[in-house]
Amino acid sequence: MAIVYHVTDLTSDGRGVARTEEGRVVFLAGAMPGDRVLAALEAQGTKGPLTGRVREILVPSPDRREHPCPHYAEGCPASPLGVLEDRAERDWKRHHLLETLVRMGPWVERDAPPGTPGAPRLSDEEQRTRNEERERLRARLDGMTGATLPSLASLHYRDRIEPRLEPLQGGWRMLYGKGEVDVALADCLLASVAIREAMQALSVRLKEGMLKPDPSFSRRSVRLLLRSNGREQAVAVLFVMTGRKFDPAPYVQWLRDIPALAGWQVRMARQVKTRMTHSTILAEAGDTGIMIRVGTQSLQAPPTIFTQANESMRDRLVEVALDDVVTGGNLLDLYGGYGSFGLEYVRRGGRATVVDTAPDALAAGWQFAREHDLEVDFIEADLARRFPRRLALETRDAVLLDPPRGGAGRNVLKVLDAHGPGRLVYVSCHPATLARDLGRLPAYRLVRLTPVDMFPQTPDLETVAVLQRDR
């Protein structure tokens, strides 16, 4: 049965938030704050949030607009906030960051929240005190948080996309989705012009049956990375996740002679998780290198190297992250990749050490530093396992860490909290893990937050958090 809901907020993955008459939370795909919608609930248990889908938008939010991508109407989850005006999207991202920190941050009580099994029941006075503390915290955070920095581009900004390839009726289709809804793609308006041209050409070849599926490969075992090479062309890397060698000839036939592709590779990888850092090239052609701008120079790198996806905002993010780091000092750049922060810091007159697990990224940064006579050390280390003593925290003026979406390792935060320098800069792509990790740094206090809209039309947010050592 469809019911009318008033939508008041968004979830971290871009679904609207409403409540039933009984007060239960409802997550509604396709709804935006300010909407009044008719929605049907899906079967759910007696506890936890309900989920549903919008049948009809009765009264649209004043911040709504027409989504620019036709795939959105088909259910593509790549850009759920494309129906919001740019200002409203940036305002929500700032609001979501602050609410997440208030709800999960280190300043929140350590005991289990009310409603969870074994949680103590709070008296009215205790609940009132807790609410007052949170309001004071929200006000402090609001005072140290700037407006969300807008992206220079809201479309065609992504320098890489990675759809799945799946067999269908003797052929293949290019898909994007998260399991519940898979949408066949022939284009993506978030991607750069070069990527779109390559994607369209490859999609036509799929429809023409130029790639025949191998029945021995399981579903979701083939992925296609398309990324800009920095010279107005695209590079393709096709990953096949398998533990055995295979004949790359069918994939070679599909990828070859695409004018928009400067080069391509076919790689074998054992796991999706490690495909970028641990894979074997079985076939390649053309120029597969990419060019990354570092100041006025260019760094050459392999196509699997990690970079911020929004090329137009990379320099701006680096500037914001280094704004509160003293120049001319000694910087430790953790989870640093090729050294986007460390290299720029040294270009400004300091010294830096870059630490990461990806050997290709470290090699590219080291080569660039050597060519331009920059004093940067590059160290390969798995920070998830241990914090190397040779990193010598006592010699550092600041530590900058830019961990993956899962956040920094607990052992890294433990060492930094005990022995870290006066200034930490944490660059986060996930507010919830940022909040959790701040709770593991009690020796530091938060002094500044800058949300940066690196991913327009999506719920994702980059945040630069500046911390000062208190003790």
Buried (B, 14 or more C-beta within 10 A) or exposed (E): EBBEBBBEBBBEEBBBBBBEEEEBBBBBBBBBBBBBBEBEBEEEEEEEEBBBBBEEBEEBBEBBEEBBBEBBEEBBBBBBBBBBBBEBBBBBBBBBBBBBBBEBBBBBEEEEEEEEEEEEEBEEEEEEEBEEBBEEBBEEBEEEBEEBBBBBBBBBBBBBBBBBBBBEEEBBBBBBBEEEEBBBBBBBBBBBEBBBBBBBBBBEBBEEEBBEBBEEBEEBBBBBBBBBBBBEBBBBBBBBBBEEEBEBEBBBEBBEEBEBBBBBBBBBBBEEEEBBBBBEBBBBBBBBBBBBEBEEBBBBBBBBBBBBBBBBBBBBBBEBBBEBBEEEBBBBBBBBBBBBBBBBBBBEEBBBBBBBBBEBBBBBBBBBBEEBEBEBBBBBBEBBEEBBEEBEBEEBBBBBBBBEEEBBBEEBBEBBBEBBBBBBBBBBBBBBBBBBBBBBBEBBEBEBBBBBBBBBBBBBBBBBBBBEBEE
